Amino acid sequence: MKKFIKKAVSLLMAGAMVIVPVSMSVQAEEVNNDTEIVNAVSQKEYGNATIKGDGVRIRKSPDTSSTVVGLLYKGDRVQTVYQAYGSGRWWYYCKTQSGLEGYIATEYLDFD
């Protein structure tokens, strides 16, 4: 597991996107890189969540410059599938009841 974490952290430092299965139990390991500390931790298991804000963007990939595929609003429900790290934050790949799929930044989700 330590090899996986070290490889994931080195990829993150190089600016790569890393996808972490949310059912995987990963122990926190901090890595200092002069400018930032990266925590490679799966934060939440697969499940359901509610959108916390209005006009929350759901994106094609876990990146703030990625194409917006739709907007969600406070109280909308999503099903979280897996977690990914990109653009300096954690994202969840989510599905809506209407069939919309994409990435939502974790800070806009309220988990059940």
CNS distance restraints for C-alpha pairs under 8 A (distance, minus, plus):
assign (resid   1 and name CA) (resid   5 and name CA) 6.35 0.50 0.50
assign (resid   1 and name CA) (resid  26 and name CA) 7.49 0.50 0.50
assign (resid   2 and name CA) (resid   6 and name CA) 6.09 0.50 0.50
assign (resid   3 and name CA) (resid   7 and name CA) 6.06 0.50 0.50
assign (resid   4 and name CA) (resid   8 and name CA) 6.03 0.50 0.50
assign (resid   5 and name CA) (resid   9 and name CA) 6.04 0.50 0.50
assign (resid   5 and name CA) (resid  26 and name CA) 8.00 0.50 0.50
assign (resid   5 and name CA) (resid  29 and name CA) 7.46 0.50 0.50
assign (resid   5 and name CA) (resid  40 and name CA) 6.39 0.50 0.50
assign (resid   6 and name CA) (resid  10 and name CA) 6.13 0.50 0.50
assign (resid   7 and name CA) (resid  11 and name CA) 6.18 0.50 0.50
assign (resid   8 and name CA) (resid  12 and name CA) 6.15 0.50 0.50
assign (resid   8 and name CA) (resid  18 and name CA) 6.44 0.50 0.50
assign (resid   8 and name CA) (resid  40 and name CA) 7.38 0.50 0.50
assign (resid   9 and name CA) (resid  13 and name CA) 6.16 0.50 0.50
assign (resid   9 and name CA) (resid  31 and name CA) 7.47 0.50 0.50
assign (resid   9 and name CA) (resid  38 and name CA) 6.95 0.50 0.50
assign (resid   9 and name CA) (resid  40 and name CA) 6.70 0.50 0.50
assign (resid  10 and name CA) (resid  14 and name CA) 6.32 0.50 0.50
assign (resid  11 and name CA) (resid  15 and name CA) 6.47 0.50 0.50
assign (resid  11 and name CA) (resid  16 and name CA) 5.25 0.50 0.50
assign (resid  11 and name CA) (resid  17 and name CA) 7.38 0.50 0.50
assign (resid  11 and name CA) (resid  18 and name CA) 7.19 0.50 0.50
assign (resid  12 and name CA) (resid  16 and name CA) 5.17 0.50 0.50
assign (resid  12 and name CA) (resid  17 and name CA) 6.49 0.50 0.50
assign (resid  12 and name CA) (resid  18 and name CA) 6.81 0.50 0.50
assign (resid  12 and name CA) (resid  85 and name CA) 7.99 0.50 0.50
assign (resid  12 and name CA) (resid  86 and name CA) 7.95 0.50 0.50
assign (resid  13 and name CA) (resid  33 and name CA) 7.94 0.50 0.50
assign (resid  16 and name CA) (resid  86 and name CA) 7.46 0.50 0.50
assign (resid  17 and name CA) (resid  62 and name CA) 7.70 0.50 0.50
assign (resid  17 and name CA) (resid  84 and name CA) 7.31 0.50 0.50
assign (resid  17 and name CA) (resid  85 and name CA) 5.92 0.50 0.50
assign (resid  17 and name CA) (resid  86 and name CA) 5.21 0.50 0.50
assign (resid  18 and name CA) (resid  84 and name CA) 5.85 0.50 0.50
assign (resid  18 and name CA) (resid  85 and name CA) 5.48 0.50 0.50
assign (resid  18 and name CA) (resid  86 and name CA) 7.14 0.50 0.50
assign (resid  19 and name CA) (resid  82 and name CA) 7.79 0.50 0.50
assign (resid  19 and name CA) (resid  83 and name CA) 6.19 0.50 0.50
assign (resid  19 and name CA) (resid  84 and name CA) 4.16 0.50 0.50
assign (resid  19 and name CA) (resid  85 and name CA) 6.30 0.50 0.50
assign (resid  20 and name CA) (resid  24 and name CA) 7.54 0.50 0.50
assign (resid  20 and name CA) (resid  42 and name CA) 6.63 0.50 0.50
assign (resid  20 and name CA) (resid  82 and name CA) 6.98 0.50 0.50
assign (resid  20 and name CA) (resid  83 and name CA) 5.52 0.50 0.50
assign (resid  20 and name CA) (resid  84 and name CA) 5.57 0.50 0.50
assign (resid  20 and name CA) (resid  85 and name CA) 7.78 0.50 0.50
assign (resid  21 and name CA) (resid  42 and name CA) 7.46 0.50 0.50
assign (resid  21 and name CA) (resid  82 and name CA) 5.37 0.50 0.50
assign (resid  21 and name CA) (resid  83 and name CA) 6.08 0.50 0.50
assign (resid  21 and name CA) (resid  84 and name CA) 7.95 0.50 0.50
assign (resid  22 and name CA) (resid  42 and name CA) 5.66 0.50 0.50
assign (resid  22 and name CA) (resid  43 and name CA) 7.30 0.50 0.50
assign (resid  22 and name CA) (resid  44 and name CA) 6.19 0.50 0.50
assign (resid  22 and name CA) (resid  45 and name CA) 5.02 0.50 0.50
assign (resid  22 and name CA) (resid  46 and name CA) 6.06 0.50 0.50
assign (resid  22 and name CA) (resid  81 and name CA) 7.69 0.50 0.50
assign (resid  22 and name CA) (resid  82 and name CA) 5.15 0.50 0.50
assign (resid  22 and name CA) (resid  83 and name CA) 5.67 0.50 0.50
assign (resid  23 and name CA) (resid  42 and name CA) 7.97 0.50 0.50
assign (resid  23 and name CA) (resid  44 and name CA) 7.99 0.50 0.50
assign (resid  23 and name CA) (resid  45 and name CA) 5.45 0.50 0.50
assign (resid  23 and name CA) (resid  46 and name CA) 6.63 0.50 0.50
assign (resid  24 and name CA) (resid  42 and name CA) 7.07 0.50 0.50
assign (resid  25 and name CA) (resid  42 and name CA) 6.77 0.50 0.50
assign (resid  26 and name CA) (resid  40 and name CA) 7.55 0.50 0.50
assign (resid  26 and name CA) (resid  41 and name CA) 5.62 0.50 0.50
assign (resid  26 and name CA) (resid  42 and name CA) 6.08 0.50 0.50
assign (resid  27 and name CA) (resid  40 and name CA) 7.79 0.50 0.50
assign (resid  27 and name CA) (resid  41 and name CA) 6.30 0.50 0.50
assign (resid  28 and name CA) (resid  39 and name CA) 6.01 0.50 0.50
assign (resid  28 and name CA) (resid  40 and name CA) 5.91 0.50 0.50
assign (resid  28 and name CA) (resid  41 and name CA) 5.32 0.50 0.50
assign (resid  29 and name CA) (resid  39 and name CA) 5.95 0.50 0.50
assign (resid  29 and name CA) (resid  40 and name CA) 6.36 0.50 0.50
assign (resid  29 and name CA) (resid  41 and name CA) 7.83 0.50 0.50
assign (resid  30 and name CA) (resid  37 and name CA) 6.20 0.50 0.50
assign (resid  30 and name CA) (resid  38 and name CA) 5.82 0.50 0.50
assign (resid  30 and name CA) (resid  39 and name CA) 5.34 0.50 0.50
assign (resid  30 and name CA) (resid  40 and name CA) 7.52 0.50 0.50
assign (resid  31 and name CA) (resid  37 and name CA) 5.54 0.50 0.50
assign (resid  31 and name CA) (resid  38 and name CA) 5.73 0.50 0.50
assign (resid  31 and name CA) (resid  39 and name CA) 7.31 0.50 0.50
assign (resid  32 and name CA) (resid  36 and name CA) 6.22 0.50 0.50
assign (resid  32 and name CA) (resid  37 and name CA) 5.01 0.50 0.50
assign (resid  32 and name CA) (resid  38 and name CA) 7.26 0.50 0.50
assign (resid  33 and name CA) (resid  37 and name CA) 6.54 0.50 0.50
assign (resid  42 and name CA) (resid  83 and name CA) 7.20 0.50 0.50
assign (resid  45 and name CA) (resid  82 and name CA) 7.97 0.50 0.50
assign (resid  46 and name CA) (resid  79 and name CA) 7.76 0.50 0.50
assign (resid  46 and name CA) (resid  80 and name CA) 5.47 0.50 0.50
assign (resid  46 and name CA) (resid  81 and name CA) 5.50 0.50 0.50
assign (resid  46 and name CA) (resid  82 and name CA) 6.48 0.50 0.50
assign (resid  47 and name CA) (resid  79 and name CA) 5.79 0.50 0.50
assign (resid  47 and name CA) (resid  80 and name CA) 5.35 0.50 0.50
assign (resid  47 and name CA) (resid  81 and name CA) 7.22 0.50 0.50
assign (resid  47 and name CA) (resid 111 and name CA) 7.80 0.50 0.50
assign (resid  47 and name CA) (resid 112 and name CA) 7.64 0.50 0.50
assign (resid  48 and name CA) (resid  77 and name CA) 7.18 0.50 0.50
assign (resid  48 and name CA) (resid  78 and name CA) 5.84 0.50 0.50
assign (resid  48 and name CA) (resid  79 and name CA) 4.51 0.50 0.50
assign (resid  48 and name CA) (resid  80 and name CA) 5.81 0.50 0.50
assign (resid  48 and name CA) (resid 111 and name CA) 6.25 0.50 0.50
assign (resid  48 and name CA) (resid 112 and name CA) 6.01 0.50 0.50
assign (resid  49 and name CA) (resid  77 and name CA) 5.88 0.50 0.50
assign (resid  49 and name CA) (resid  78 and name CA) 5.44 0.50 0.50
assign (resid  49 and name CA) (resid  79 and name CA) 6.31 0.50 0.50
assign (resid  49 and name CA) (resid  80 and name CA) 6.99 0.50 0.50
assign (resid  49 and name CA) (resid 109 and name CA) 5.91 0.50 0.50
assign (resid  49 and name CA) (resid 110 and name CA) 5.33 0.50 0.50
assign (resid  49 and name CA) (resid 111 and name CA) 4.28 0.50 0.50
assign (resid  49 and name CA) (resid 112 and name CA) 5.68 0.50 0.50
assign (resid  50 and name CA) (resid  74 and name CA) 7.44 0.50 0.50
assign (resid  50 and name CA) (resid  75 and name CA) 5.58 0.50 0.50
assign (resid  50 and name CA) (resid  76 and name CA) 5.67 0.50 0.50
assign (resid  50 and name CA) (resid  77 and name CA) 4.64 0.50 0.50
assign (resid  50 and name CA) (resid  78 and name CA) 6.28 0.50 0.50
assign (resid  50 and name CA) (resid 109 and name CA) 5.68 0.50 0.50
assign (resid  50 and name CA) (resid 110 and name CA) 5.06 0.50 0.50
assign (resid  50 and name CA) (resid 111 and name CA) 6.42 0.50 0.50
assign (resid  50 and name CA) (resid 112 and name CA) 7.67 0.50 0.50
assign (resid  51 and name CA) (resid  56 and name CA) 7.55 0.50 0.50
assign (resid  51 and name CA) (resid  72 and name CA) 7.02 0.50 0.50
assign (resid  51 and name CA) (resid  73 and name CA) 6.28 0.50 0.50
assign (resid  51 and name CA) (resid  74 and name CA) 5.05 0.50 0.50
assign (resid  51 and name CA) (resid  75 and name CA) 5.39 0.50 0.50
assign (resid  51 and name CA) (resid  76 and name CA) 5.37 0.50 0.50
assign (resid  51 and name CA) (resid  77 and name CA) 6.39 0.50 0.50
assign (resid  51 and name CA) (resid  78 and name CA) 7.59 0.50 0.50
assign (resid  51 and name CA) (resid 108 and name CA) 5.86 0.50 0.50
assign (resid  51 and name CA) (resid 109 and name CA) 4.98 0.50 0.50
assign (resid  51 and name CA) (resid 110 and name CA) 6.29 0.50 0.50
assign (resid  52 and name CA) (resid  73 and name CA) 7.55 0.50 0.50
assign (resid  52 and name CA) (resid  74 and name CA) 5.06 0.50 0.50
assign (resid  52 and name CA) (resid  75 and name CA) 6.70 0.50 0.50
assign (resid  52 and name CA) (resid 108 and name CA) 5.16 0.50 0.50
assign (resid  52 and name CA) (resid 109 and name CA) 5.70 0.50 0.50
assign (resid  52 and name CA) (resid 110 and name CA) 6.22 0.50 0.50
assign (resid  53 and name CA) (resid  73 and name CA) 5.93 0.50 0.50
assign (resid  53 and name CA) (resid  74 and name CA) 4.65 0.50 0.50
assign (resid  53 and name CA) (resid 108 and name CA) 6.40 0.50 0.50
assign (resid  54 and name CA) (resid  72 and name CA) 6.64 0.50 0.50
assign (resid  54 and name CA) (resid  73 and name CA) 4.24 0.50 0.50
assign (resid  54 and name CA) (resid  74 and name CA) 5.08 0.50 0.50
assign (resid  55 and name CA) (resid  71 and name CA) 5.23 0.50 0.50
assign (resid  55 and name CA) (resid  72 and name CA) 5.42 0.50 0.50
assign (resid  55 and name CA) (resid  73 and name CA) 5.34 0.50 0.50
assign (resid  55 and name CA) (resid  74 and name CA) 7.98 0.50 0.50
assign (resid  56 and name CA) (resid  71 and name CA) 5.37 0.50 0.50
assign (resid  56 and name CA) (resid  72 and name CA) 5.01 0.50 0.50
assign (resid  56 and name CA) (resid  73 and name CA) 6.20 0.50 0.50
assign (resid  56 and name CA) (resid 104 and name CA) 7.79 0.50 0.50
assign (resid  56 and name CA) (resid 108 and name CA) 7.13 0.50 0.50
assign (resid  57 and name CA) (resid  68 and name CA) 6.12 0.50 0.50
assign (resid  57 and name CA) (resid  69 and name CA) 7.54 0.50 0.50
assign (resid  57 and name CA) (resid  70 and name CA) 6.03 0.50 0.50
assign (resid  57 and name CA) (resid  71 and name CA) 4.75 0.50 0.50
assign (resid  57 and name CA) (resid  72 and name CA) 6.44 0.50 0.50
assign (resid  57 and name CA) (resid 104 and name CA) 6.74 0.50 0.50
assign (resid  58 and name CA) (resid  68 and name CA) 5.82 0.50 0.50
assign (resid  58 and name CA) (resid  69 and name CA) 5.80 0.50 0.50
assign (resid  58 and name CA) (resid  70 and name CA) 5.36 0.50 0.50
assign (resid  58 and name CA) (resid  71 and name CA) 5.97 0.50 0.50
assign (resid  58 and name CA) (resid  72 and name CA) 7.19 0.50 0.50
assign (resid  58 and name CA) (resid 101 and name CA) 7.60 0.50 0.50
assign (resid  58 and name CA) (resid 102 and name CA) 5.45 0.50 0.50
assign (resid  58 and name CA) (resid 103 and name CA) 5.31 0.50 0.50
assign (resid  58 and name CA) (resid 104 and name CA) 5.14 0.50 0.50
assign (resid  59 and name CA) (resid  63 and name CA) 7.62 0.50 0.50
assign (resid  59 and name CA) (resid  66 and name CA) 6.02 0.50 0.50
assign (resid  59 and name CA) (resid  67 and name CA) 5.62 0.50 0.50
assign (resid  59 and name CA) (resid  68 and name CA) 4.43 0.50 0.50
assign (resid  59 and name CA) (resid  69 and name CA) 5.35 0.50 0.50
assign (resid  59 and name CA) (resid  70 and name CA) 7.19 0.50 0.50
assign (resid  59 and name CA) (resid 102 and name CA) 5.17 0.50 0.50
assign (resid  59 and name CA) (resid 103 and name CA) 4.94 0.50 0.50
assign (resid  59 and name CA) (resid 104 and name CA) 6.62 0.50 0.50
assign (resid  60 and name CA) (resid  66 and name CA) 6.01 0.50 0.50
assign (resid  60 and name CA) (resid  67 and name CA) 5.50 0.50 0.50
assign (resid  60 and name CA) (resid  68 and name CA) 6.34 0.50 0.50
assign (resid  60 and name CA) (resid  69 and name CA) 6.18 0.50 0.50
assign (resid  60 and name CA) (resid 102 and name CA) 5.27 0.50 0.50
assign (resid  60 and name CA) (resid 103 and name CA) 6.34 0.50 0.50
assign (resid  61 and name CA) (resid  66 and name CA) 5.77 0.50 0.50
assign (resid  61 and name CA) (resid  67 and name CA) 7.52 0.50 0.50
assign (resid  61 and name CA) (resid 102 and name CA) 6.82 0.50 0.50
assign (resid  61 and name CA) (resid 103 and name CA) 5.93 0.50 0.50
assign (resid  62 and name CA) (resid  66 and name CA) 7.16 0.50 0.50
assign (resid  62 and name CA) (resid  84 and name CA) 6.67 0.50 0.50
assign (resid  62 and name CA) (resid  85 and name CA) 6.73 0.50 0.50
assign (resid  62 and name CA) (resid  86 and name CA) 5.30 0.50 0.50
assign (resid  62 and name CA) (resid  87 and name CA) 7.29 0.50 0.50
assign (resid  62 and name CA) (resid  90 and name CA) 8.00 0.50 0.50
assign (resid  62 and name CA) (resid  91 and name CA) 5.97 0.50 0.50
assign (resid  62 and name CA) (resid  92 and name CA) 7.94 0.50 0.50
assign (resid  62 and name CA) (resid 103 and name CA) 5.58 0.50 0.50
assign (resid  62 and name CA) (resid 104 and name CA) 7.45 0.50 0.50
assign (resid  62 and name CA) (resid 105 and name CA) 7.70 0.50 0.50
assign (resid  63 and name CA) (resid  86 and name CA) 5.39 0.50 0.50
assign (resid  63 and name CA) (resid  87 and name CA) 5.21 0.50 0.50
assign (resid  64 and name CA) (resid  87 and name CA) 6.32 0.50 0.50
assign (resid  69 and name CA) (resid 100 and name CA) 7.96 0.50 0.50
assign (resid  69 and name CA) (resid 102 and name CA) 7.21 0.50 0.50
assign (resid  70 and name CA) (resid 100 and name CA) 7.53 0.50 0.50
assign (resid  72 and name CA) (resid  76 and name CA) 6.45 0.50 0.50
assign (resid  77 and name CA) (resid  96 and name CA) 6.64 0.50 0.50
assign (resid  77 and name CA) (resid  97 and name CA) 7.67 0.50 0.50
assign (resid  78 and name CA) (resid  94 and name CA) 6.03 0.50 0.50
assign (resid  78 and name CA) (resid  95 and name CA) 5.54 0.50 0.50
assign (resid  78 and name CA) (resid  96 and name CA) 4.76 0.50 0.50
assign (resid  78 and name CA) (resid  97 and name CA) 7.12 0.50 0.50
assign (resid  79 and name CA) (resid  94 and name CA) 5.41 0.50 0.50
assign (resid  79 and name CA) (resid  95 and name CA) 5.18 0.50 0.50
assign (resid  79 and name CA) (resid  96 and name CA) 6.41 0.50 0.50
assign (resid  80 and name CA) (resid  92 and name CA) 6.12 0.50 0.50
assign (resid  80 and name CA) (resid  93 and name CA) 5.98 0.50 0.50
assign (resid  80 and name CA) (resid  94 and name CA) 4.50 0.50 0.50
assign (resid  80 and name CA) (resid  95 and name CA) 6.64 0.50 0.50
assign (resid  81 and name CA) (resid  92 and name CA) 6.94 0.50 0.50
assign (resid  81 and name CA) (resid  93 and name CA) 5.53 0.50 0.50
assign (resid  81 and name CA) (resid  94 and name CA) 5.72 0.50 0.50
assign (resid  81 and name CA) (resid  95 and name CA) 7.52 0.50 0.50
assign (resid  82 and name CA) (resid  92 and name CA) 5.70 0.50 0.50
assign (resid  82 and name CA) (resid  93 and name CA) 5.48 0.50 0.50
assign (resid  82 and name CA) (resid  94 and name CA) 7.69 0.50 0.50
assign (resid  83 and name CA) (resid  90 and name CA) 6.91 0.50 0.50
assign (resid  83 and name CA) (resid  91 and name CA) 5.67 0.50 0.50
assign (resid  83 and name CA) (resid  92 and name CA) 4.45 0.50 0.50
assign (resid  83 and name CA) (resid  93 and name CA) 6.23 0.50 0.50
assign (resid  84 and name CA) (resid  90 and name CA) 5.83 0.50 0.50
assign (resid  84 and name CA) (resid  91 and name CA) 5.22 0.50 0.50
assign (resid  84 and name CA) (resid  92 and name CA) 6.15 0.50 0.50
assign (resid  84 and name CA) (resid  93 and name CA) 7.50 0.50 0.50
assign (resid  85 and name CA) (resid  89 and name CA) 5.74 0.50 0.50
assign (resid  85 and name CA) (resid  90 and name CA) 4.54 0.50 0.50
assign (resid  85 and name CA) (resid  91 and name CA) 5.98 0.50 0.50
assign (resid  86 and name CA) (resid  90 and name CA) 6.51 0.50 0.50
assign (resid  86 and name CA) (resid  91 and name CA) 7.34 0.50 0.50
assign (resid  89 and name CA) (resid 105 and name CA) 7.18 0.50 0.50
assign (resid  89 and name CA) (resid 106 and name CA) 7.85 0.50 0.50
assign (resid  90 and name CA) (resid 105 and name CA) 6.13 0.50 0.50
assign (resid  90 and name CA) (resid 106 and name CA) 5.79 0.50 0.50
assign (resid  91 and name CA) (resid 103 and name CA) 6.01 0.50 0.50
assign (resid  91 and name CA) (resid 104 and name CA) 5.39 0.50 0.50
assign (resid  91 and name CA) (resid 105 and name CA) 4.26 0.50 0.50
assign (resid  91 and name CA) (resid 106 and name CA) 5.09 0.50 0.50
assign (resid  92 and name CA) (resid 103 and name CA) 5.35 0.50 0.50
assign (resid  92 and name CA) (resid 104 and name CA) 5.42 0.50 0.50
assign (resid  92 and name CA) (resid 105 and name CA) 6.41 0.50 0.50
assign (resid  92 and name CA) (resid 106 and name CA) 6.33 0.50 0.50
assign (resid  93 and name CA) (resid 101 and name CA) 7.22 0.50 0.50
assign (resid  93 and name CA) (resid 102 and name CA) 5.33 0.50 0.50
assign (resid  93 and name CA) (resid 103 and name CA) 4.37 0.50 0.50
assign (resid  93 and name CA) (resid 104 and name CA) 6.55 0.50 0.50
assign (resid  94 and name CA) (resid 101 and name CA) 5.65 0.50 0.50
assign (resid  94 and name CA) (resid 102 and name CA) 5.54 0.50 0.50
assign (resid  94 and name CA) (resid 103 and name CA) 5.96 0.50 0.50
assign (resid  94 and name CA) (resid 104 and name CA) 6.92 0.50 0.50
assign (resid  95 and name CA) (resid  99 and name CA) 6.35 0.50 0.50
assign (resid  95 and name CA) (resid 100 and name CA) 5.76 0.50 0.50
assign (resid  95 and name CA) (resid 101 and name CA) 4.52 0.50 0.50
assign (resid  95 and name CA) (resid 102 and name CA) 6.83 0.50 0.50
assign (resid  96 and name CA) (resid 100 and name CA) 5.25 0.50 0.50
assign (resid  96 and name CA) (resid 101 and name CA) 6.50 0.50 0.50
assign (resid 104 and name CA) (resid 108 and name CA) 7.11 0.50 0.50
assign (resid 104 and name CA) (resid 109 and name CA) 7.76 0.50 0.50
assign (resid 105 and name CA) (resid 109 and name CA) 7.43 0.50 0.50
